[in-house]
C-alpha cells in the first residue's frame, strides 16, 4: 500500500463521531498507518471508540449541541490534538455545510464533499430541481421555496392525494408525513415542520405524490477531484419501520441486469450534476417497474458494508485517499459484483413496547466470531453504558454468501447466536423478520414491517424440559464456581454423596404468572429430572462458545445461559427464554433475612460453605448449602455486602431459626 501521497496531505485523522461508525473508521485509518483521534462527550468517557483511538479529546456535556454537534469544539479538538483531517462519519455534522466550510477555513481536510456540493444536494427541494435539469426521473411533486399554507395546499391539490410531506433538509424519516386527504394536510405540514426544525434546524418541506407499495433502491457513488465518478452497484433497503431502514442488502433482489444498469447510470448522472467528490448515495423509490429520484445523501451510509462485501472495496479507505487528493484506483469496468450481502441493524430497543429505546449497562455481550462471510460492526462491548442521549444502534450484523438464500441463512444463524443482556435489544425481532417467508421470497414493500408487526413480535412459546434443564445446569454451574473459591471439599453443590440418593427442588416462574417445579435427583446412579409425573435422564458438561452441552433423554443439545441473580436467560434450539428462579431458601425468602442475618428456614444439615468470611457478595450470591429432608437448598445474600461471619461448619445439624451467617451491608 503506497502511503506517500496520503501522508503528504495528513497523518492524523480526527473522527467527529461516536459509536459503531467511529470504531469502523478508526479500524481502517489505523490499517492505513494513520494516527487516530476520537472525540467524546462526558457520557461517552468509557466508550469503545475512545478506547480504540490513539488519542481522545473531551468535547463537553452529553447533550449533542454541547458536544458532537458543536462545530467550534470539534475544530478546537482537532487543533489541540494536531489532527490535519476530520472524518465526520454519518449523522451529527456529516452533512452540515457549515462544518465542512469551518474545516476548510481552519486548514483541515474534510473527508467528504465540499460545502457547495452539500448545499446543492442536501436540500431535497434544490436537488430535485437539479435532477430535473439533468434528466433524472422524479416523483411528481412541489419543491419550491414558498412555504405558506395557501401555496402548499394548491400544490397538494395539483399533485393529488395520497401524498407525502417531507423535510427538505435531513432524512431518517424525521419530518415525514403521509397525507391521504386534503383535511389532513395542514396538521401534517405543521407537525412535519416542527419535527424538521427540531432535528435539522430547517423547517422547509416539500410535497410529493405518494408511491404506493414502494421499494427503496439506492446506489453507492464515489467521485475524486480528478473528474472520475463511479457507481458501486445498488442496495435495496425496502425493509423499514417508520421510514428508518432495518435490513439492507446488495445487490437488489428486485432489479434485473437491465434495470440495474439503468439505475446506476441515473445515479452517476445525478452525482455528475454537481461534479461530486467523495462517497455518497443516490436514493430512489420504485413502484416495481420504474425508479424515481428521492434524494442524495452526501456522506457514508450506515449500510455501506453490504456494498463493501459484494465489491471487495473498503469505502472508508477510498474516502481517505480521495480526501488526500488521490485518483480513484479503479475504473467503472473494473468494479465487479460478487455474491450477495445482507445487513441487520441491532438496536437497544424493545419491540414489545413499540420499540421504546432501552438504556443501561450491557452486562453481557456475546456476538458470533467474525469469519469468512460474516462481519460484525459494533460500537459497544460488555460493560459499556447505553445512554439515552444518542441513537440506540449497538451494532450491525452483515452476512455474505454466493447467493441471497445462503446469505439470509448465514445472517439468521448469526442473529440466533447473538446474546446481549442488560438492555433490551431487537435481536429476536430481526431473526424473526429475516426468516419470514415473504422476506425470503422478496414479496415485500416499505410497509411490510408495520403490517406484519404483530406476527414479528409474537410471544415465544413457553419453556419446556430443555429450557428448565438448562436453567438448572446454569444454577449448578454458578454454585460450583462460587464453591471453587472456597477450600476444596468433596461436598459439591449437587454432586458427590457418600451413600444413597438425594434430590433438590427448583421452582421457576415465567410469562405472566406461570410456575414450574422441577426436582433434580442425583447421587447414586445417573442424575435425573422429575418434571410433573415424568422422570428423565439429565447430564451437563461445559460446551464450546461459552455454552453448555446438555444431555436429556439421551439427546445432546447445546444451550446458552446467563445467570443474573435469580433471573436466568436461556437460549436453546427452541428460542430465547427468561425465567425467574424462586429460591425459597435464597434471596426470595423473607424468612431467611433477619436484618443482616442468614438463618435456617427449617431444620437441616450444613453440607457446603460457598463463601469465605470477608468476601464481597452481590445480592443473590450463594453463601452455604443446607440439606433439608434429603433436599438441598442454597442460602443466598439478601443484599450486596461483605460476609462478616460464618456461624456454622460443614456437617452441623441446625434447628429452624438458628443464625448461620452475618452480612454487613455494602
N, C-alpha and C positions, 0 to 999 in steps of 0.2 A: 504494500500500500504506500503510495507516494504521498507523504505528508508535507513536503516542502512548500507547495502552493498554499495549503491550508494554513501552515504556520506563518506565512508571510502576512496573512490577514489577522489571525488571532490564535492564541494558545490557551486562553482561559475563557470558559463559557459559563455564564450565569443562566440558570433555568428559573424563569419567573413564573413558577407554578408549584404545585404540590401533588401528593398522591401518586396514583399509577403513572400518569404521563411524565411527571418529573423523574420517577425511577427509570422509566423506559428511555428517556433522553439521556440521562446520566450513563446508562449502560453503554449506549453506542458512543457517546462522547469519550468515555474512558477507553473503549476499544480503539478509538482513533488517536489515542495519546493525548487528549486534551485534559487540562486541569478543569475540574468542575466546581461550581459554587451553587449551593442551594440557598433559597430564602425561605423563611418560615415565620409564622405568627406565634404568639405565646401559646396558643392551643396546640401547636404542632412541634413543640420543642423536642419531643422524643420520637418524631415520625421517621418512617423508613427512609424517605428521600433525604432527610437531614443526615442520617447515619451513613448513607452511601456516598454522599458528596465529599470532595476533598476539603471543602470549607463550607460554612453555613453562616448566614447573616440574618439576625432578627429584624423583621420589618416593623412589628408593633403588635397591638392587641388582636384578639381573634376576629373582630369584625373586618370583613373584606375591604371596606372602604379605608380602614386604617392599616391594612397590610397588603394583601395580594392585588388589590385594585388601586393602590396608592402609587401613582406614577413617580412622584418625587422620591419616595422612599426606595422604590426598586432601582431607580437610576443612581441614587446615593449608595445603595448596596453594591452596585457594580463598581462604582468609583472606589469605595473602601476596599473591596476585595481584589482590585486590579483586573477585573474582567474586561475583556475587549469586545465580547459579543453576548447577545441575550437571545435565548430561545424561549418564546412565550408559551409553548405547549398548546393546549386548546382551552377554551373558556377564558375566564378572567380578562386579561388585557390582549389576548391573542388577535382579536380583530378590531382593536382600538387604534384608529389612525393617529390620534394624538400621541399615543405611546410610541408608535413607530417613528413619528416625527421627533419626539423627545430623545429617542435613542440616537437618531441621526445628528441632532443638534449637540448631543453630548459626546459625539465622536465614537459612538458604539455601533457595532454591526448588528442590525436587527435581522434575525433569522426568519425571513418571511418577505412578503411583497412590500412595496413602498406604500406610504400613506395615501398617495393618489390612487393607486390600484385598489386599496381597501375602500376608499370613499366611492369610487366608481362602482364597485361590485357589492359593497357592504350594504348599500341601500337597495332594498328589494325593488322599490319603485324605479330608481335610477338605473339599476342593472337591467330591468326589463325593457326600458326604453333603448338601452344599448343593444340588447339582444334582438329587439325588433329591427333595428337598423342593420344588424349583422345577418339577419335572415334565420335566426334560431327560432324554432317553433315555440309559441307561447300559449298559455291558457288564456282565453278571453277575460279581460278584467280592466280595472281602473288603477292607474299607478301615478296619478297626478299629485301636485303639491297642495292643491286646495283641499282642506280637511274639514270644512264646515259641514254641518248636518245636511243642508239642502243639497250640496254637491254630491255628497256620498249617497244620499237617498236616490238622487237622479241616476247616478252611475249604477246603483244596485238594480233599479228598475230596468235599465237598458240591458244589463248583463243577464238578468233573470235569476230566479231562485230555483234550487238552493245555491248558496254561495258561501265563500269563505272570507272572513275578515282576518287579516294578518298584520302583525307588527312589521313595519318597514325595515327596522333595524333588528339584528339578533336572530335567534332561532330557538330550537329545542322545544317547540310547542308553546312557548310563552307568548302571550298576546295574540292568540289564535282562537277564533270562534266560528262555529258552523251556524249559519243563519238560514232557516228554511222558509221563513215568511217575512213579509215587509214589517209586520208589527213587532218582530224580534230585533230589527236592525239597530235602532237607537241604543237600546240597552246593551247589545252585544258590542257595538262600537265603543261605547263608554267604558265598558269592562275591559276590552282589549287595549284601549289607550292607557287606562290606569295601570294595567299589568305591564305593558311595554315600557311605560315611563319608569316604573319601579325597577324593572330588570335591566333596561338598556339606556335609561336617561333620555329616551326619544319616544314620543307618543304618537308619531305618524303611523298611519295604517294604509294598507291597500286592500282592494276588493277583487276577488277572482271567482269565476264560475267554479262551483264545486265539482270535481271529478268523482263520480260515484264508483264505489268498489275499486279504489285506486291501488296501484302498486308504486312503491318508491324505488326508483333506479338512480344511481349516481355514478359518476365517472371520476376516477382519480387522474388529475393532470399535474404536470410539473414543468416549469419553464426555467431557463437560465438567462443570464444577462448577455448572451451571445446570439439571441434570437431563436434558440431552439425551444420547441414546445412539444411535449409528448403526452399521450394518454396511456394509462396503465390499466386498461380494461375497466369493467364496470363492477359495481357491487349492488346487491339487492338488499334493502332494509325495510321490507314491507311489514315485518312483524313488529308493530309498535303499540305502545299504550299511551294514550293521551298525547299523541304526536311525538313521543320520545321513543327512540329505537331500543329494541330489546335484543333482537337477534339480527346479525348481519352475515351475509355470505357473498363469496365471489367464486366464479362469475355468477351472474343472474341465471337462475334456472328457467326463467320466463322467456328470455330472448334467444332467437336463433342466430346463426352466424351473420346473416344479412342485417338483422336488426342491431346486432352488436356493433358491426362496422358503422352503421348509420349513427347510433347514439354517441359513439366515441368521436366520430367526425364532427358531430354537432358540439360536443364538449370542447374539442380543440378550437373550433370556430369561436365559441363563447369566450374562452380564455384569451385567444388572439385579439379579440376586440379591445382588450386593454393592455396588449403586449405583456402578458402576465409573467412574472418571475417568482419562483418559489413553488411550494406544494399547495394545491388547492383542490377543491371538489366541486364539480358542477352537478347540481341535483335536478332530477326530472321526476315528474309524475306521469304514470302511464295508465291508460284505460284498458290495457291488454292488447291494444293494436298500435296506437300512436303514443309518442312521448312528447311532453311539454316541459320547457324550462321552468324551474321553480326559483332557484337562487344559486349563488356561488358562495361557498364558504372559503374564505381566504386564509386558510390555516390547515394544519394537520387535523384529520378527523379521528374521533375515538376508535372507529372501526378500521383504521389503516392496516392493522396486522393481517387481515384476510387478503388484502392486495399483496402484501409482502410475501405471504406464503405461496400464492399462486404465480408470482413473478420471480421470486428469489431476490428481490431488490429491497435493501434497507432504506426506507424512505427518509428516516432521520439523517442517515449518513449523506444521502443525496441533498437534503435540505442544507446541511452544514457546508457541503462542497460548493453548492450554488451560492450560498451566502459569502463564501470565500472568493467568489469570482470565477470558479472553475466552470468549464462547459459540462453539460450532461455527458456521462460516459458511454451512452448507448444511443442508437438511432431507433426510430419507431419500428422499423422492420426487425430489429434485434430483440425486441421485447416479446416474449412468448408466454403463452398461458399454459400452466401445468396443474392439472388436477382441480380439486375443489376445496375451499376452506370455509369454515363457518364459525362464528363467534357468539358467545353469550356473555352478557354483562351481569356480573354478580354485584348486587346492591344490598346494603344493610337496610332492609325494609320488610314489612310484614304483609304479605299478600292476603292474609286472612283478615286484616284490618285496613282494607282499602289502600294497601301499600304504604302505610304510615312509616316514615323513617324510624329506624331503630338506632339508639345511641348507647354507648357504654364501652367497657373494656373487652377486647377479644381474649377470652380465656383459653380458647383452643383454636388453632389454625392448622388444619390438615388438608392440603391440596395435593393432587397427584404429582408425581415427579415429571418434570419436563422431559420429553423424549421425542424421537422422530415422529412427526405427525401430531404432536401435542405441545402447545405453548401456553404458559400461564403468565400474564402480565398483571402483577399485583402491586398495590400501593400500601398494603398493610401486612402485618405479621402478628404472631401471638404476643399479647401484652400491649399492643397498640390500642389507643382510645379512638373510637369513632365519635366525632364531635357533631353537635347539632348545627354548627356554623357553616358547614360546607356540603357539597354534593356527596351523596351517600354511596357512590360506587367504590367497591372494595377491590375488584379485580376483573379481568376478562379471561375467559377460558376459550382458547381457539384451537380447533382441530383441523387437520389437513388429511386428505386421502386422495387416491386417484379418481374416486367417484363421489358424488354427493351422498349417496346412500351410505357408503362406508364412513364418510366424514361425519354424518349425523350419528351413526353408531358410536364412533370414537368420542364425539362430544358428549353424548348421552352417558357413556360409561365414565368419562371423566367427572361429570357433574354428580353422578351417583356415588363416586368415591370421594367427594369433597365434603368435609365436615368443618363448619365454623360455629363456634359456640361463644356465648357472652353477649352477642347481638343476634337478632333475628335476621335471617337472610332470605333471598328469593330463590335459593338453590333448588329446593324441591319443585317450586313453580316452573323454573327453567327446564328441569328434567322432564316434567310432565308436558310442557309446551313443545319441546324439541322432538318428543316421541309421539306427538299427536298424529294420527293417520293423515289428517288434512295437511299438516306441515310436511310430512314425508312425501305426500303426493303433490305438493306445491299448489294446493287448492285454497289459496289464502288471498286476503287483501288487507289494507291497513286497519280495518275494523274487526279483524278476526279475533284478536285477544279479548276485546270488550264483549263480543258475542259469546265467546266460549269461557268467559272468566269463571262462571260457576263450576264448570267441569274441571277447569285447570286448578282450582283451589279447593276441590272437594276434599273432605276429611278423609284421612287414611283409615284403613280397616283397623280393628282393634288388635292388640298384640296377642300372639299365640304362644305355643310351647317354646318355640325357638327364641322368642324375644324374652320370655321370663327366664329361660335358661341362661341367656346371655347376660341378663341383669344380675343373676346370682353369681355367675362366674366373675363378673366385674367387681361385685362387692367383696368376694373372697380374695380376689387379686389385690384390692386396695388394703384389705386387712392383713394379708400376708406381707405386703410391702411395709406396712406400719410395724408389723411384728419383727421384721428383719432388722429393724433399728434397735431392737431390744436384744439382750443376751440370748444366744441361740438356745432353743429348747425343743425337745421332741413334740411338745404340745402345739399343734398347729391350730389355726382358726377352725378348720373343718377337715383336718387330715388324720394323723396317726392317733390311734386309741389302743390301749393295751388289750382290752377284751371287748367282746360284744359289738353292738351296733348302735349308732346314735342318729338322732335326727335334729334338724333345725328348721324352724318355721319362718318363712318370709311372706310378708304381705305387701302387695303393690297396688297403688291406685293409678288410674289412667283415665283419660277422657274427662267427662264432666263429674262423674261420681262412681265409676265402675271400680271394682276391687277384685283382686285375685290372690288367694293364698296358695303357696307352694311349699312343700316340705322337701328338704334335702336330706336324704338318708345315706349314711356313709359309715365307714369303719371296717368291719369285717366283710370282705367281698366288694364288688363294684359299687360305685355310687349310683343312686337313682334319684329321680324327682317324682314326687307324688303330686299330681295336679287333678283335683276332683277325685274320681274313683280310679284313675289311671296311674300306673307306676311305670316310668320309662327310664331306660339307661342313660346315664349322663357322664360326660368327661370333658375336660377342657385343658388345653395347653396353649402357651403363647404362640401366636401366628405371625406371619410376615406383615409388613407395613403397619406395625403397631397394634394389630388387632388380636383376636383370639380365635383359635380353631376349636370349635365345639363339636362333640360327637353326641348325637341324640338319636337313640334307637338305631345305632349303627351307621348313621349318616353323618358325614363330616361337613360342617359349614363354617365359612369364615365370617366373623362378625366384628363390628367395631363398636366400642362402648366408651362413653365418657362419664365419669362419676364426679358430681359436684355436690358434696354433702349427701343429702338424701334424694337429690334429683339425678336421674340417670337418663342419658341419651343413648339409644340403641339403634344401630343400623344393621339390618340383615338383608337377605335376598328379598324379603317381603316389603322393605321400605324403611322409613325412619320413624322412630317411636320415642315418646317422652313418658317416663314412668316416675312415680314418686314412691320411694321405699318407706313404708310405715314401719319403723323400728320401734316396737312398743317398749323395748328396753334401752332405746337410744335417745337421740335428740327429740323424738316425737312424744316421749312420755313425760308428762308433768310430774309423775310420782318420783322420777329419777332425780329431780332437781330440788334441793333444799338450799336455797341461796347459792352458795358456792360449793355445795357438797354433792358427791355422787353416792347414792345409796342403793342398796339391793332392793329391787322391786318385789322379790319373792325369795324364799329360802333357796339356797343353791350352793354350788361349789365353784370356786375361782379356778378356772382351767388355763388362763393365759393372761399375761400382762403385756399390753400392746404399746405402752408409752413409759418413758422414764421420768422420774422427778426432775423438774427443771425444764422439761420440754415445752416449747411453744406450740400451742394447739389452736387450730382453726375450729370454728363451730362445726360439730359433727365428726371431729377426729376421734378414732377409736382409742379407748383407754384400757379396757380389760374385757375379758370374755367370761361369762358366768354360765354354768350348766344348771338348768332348772328342769327337773323331771325328764332327764335324758335329752333335753333340747338346749342348744347353745344360743345365747343372745349376747351381743356385743353392746356394752355400755359406752356411750359417746359424750363428748364435751357438749354441754348445752349452749355454750357461747365460746367465743375466742378468748384465750387466756394462757396462763402458764400453769403446768401441773405442779402444785405446791407440795402435795404429799400423797403417797400411796399407803393406805392403812390396811392392806391385806397382802397375801402372797399366794402363789400357785398352790392349790391343794386345800386352802382354807374353806371350811364349811361355814357359811354365813347365814344369819337369820334375816328375815324381812325387815327392812328399815335400817340395817346396820350401815354405818358410813364406811365407804370403800376408798374414796379418794376425795381430794380437795383441790379446787381450781381457783386461782387468783385471776380475776377478770383483767383483760388487756386494758 
